[in-house]
Amino acid sequence: MPRVKQASKQKRTTKAATVKVLGAAGLGLSLASSASASTMPAAGIPQPDNTSPNQRFILGEEEMADVRRKHEYYGTRGVPTEVLDAAALKKLEPNLRDGMAGGLLVPEDAVLYPPCGARFLIERAQKHGAEIHVGISVQRMGACRVTLTNGREIAGDRIVNAGGAWASELTPGVEINKRKGHLVITDRYPGFLRHQLVELGYLKSAHSVTSDSVAFNVQPRRSGQILIGSSRQYGAEHKEVDHEILRRMLQRAQEYMPGLGPLSAVRSWTGFRAATPDKLPLIGPWPADESLFLATGHEGLGITTSLATARILVDQITGAQAEIPIEPYLPVRMHKDVVSTISD
């Protein structure tokens, strides 16, 4: 198991890059051509006794049939994919364990380094006149006003609460739960990993709302480092690393890629995802305040769906016809009996 430090002694900076991936398609910002694939295990992989049912390996032809269903689903939507047999998968990723049944390659999928994507969007917004306030938090918002912690008030006809896991602190009544996750990054091992690899059961793990879960998800960085995930916890609102969850997460990764064990990790950390009870984001007007719109609850897909979320909000604010049905995302679905508290 990788030897983990909770903080790196030496900070390293890397340039923005997309990396080759094996996983789920979605709306993203692609900076370069890349490839992706979901992997599935064959019989013989050990299953630890402490693994909950939604984390166990689903073995055999049933899982390959699921791969073929995904292949057909993407194909009907114009997303090219390729079903890989065991030999083709091993050729692409030699460090995967022997006995893997196959995988799904998504050649146009990509990974974006979130800080670089955020910086790009911030700089574009500034060119269009946006003001960015750094080092100052929002204390409260509503009724056409935003109050900052330095006492300044900003007025606006429309306000957007995009506070992520903390959105409910700014807008009481918003049903957002913090879902804690852990990540580990290794030292530099160029060539060890070529694609992002995601186990086929990742989405089942991500959608569990009754128990803690872990799933295999690794990403190569341009620096040669390897990002290892993933975990999800409900009801854990402290930011400290949970060593039992970390152990389970790394054990899961080694079941797919045993060669990770001897590698050295330079840092582990945690973060919080903004989750809703029905696992769909909240995008649109808040029923209790006609000046307030929400853009939160995306769980682990905030960066991936940020541009689509912005388009949906713009269409609602300007009265334009949205390109997709917006009803599943409207905040009113969570509060059908909310009575407006806006004063006349």
Buried (B, 14 or more C-beta within 10 A) or exposed (E): BBEBEBEBEEEEEEEBBBBBBBBBBEEBBEBEEBBBBBBBBBEEBEEEEEBBEBBEBEBEEEBBEBBEEBBEEBEEEEBEBEBBEBEBBBEBBEBBBEEBBBBBBBBBBBBBBEEBBEEBBEEEEEEEEEEEEEEEEBBBBBBBEBBBEEEEEBEEEEBBBBBBBBBBBBBEEBBBBBBBBBBBBBBBBEEBBBBBBBBBBBBBBBEBBEEBBBBBBBBBBEBBBBBBBBBBBBEBEEEEBBEEBBBBBBBBBBBBBEBBEEBEBBBBBBBBBBBBEEEBBBBBBBBBBBBBBBBBBBBBBBBBBBBBBBBBBEBBBEEEEBEEEBEEBBBBBBBEEBEEEEEE
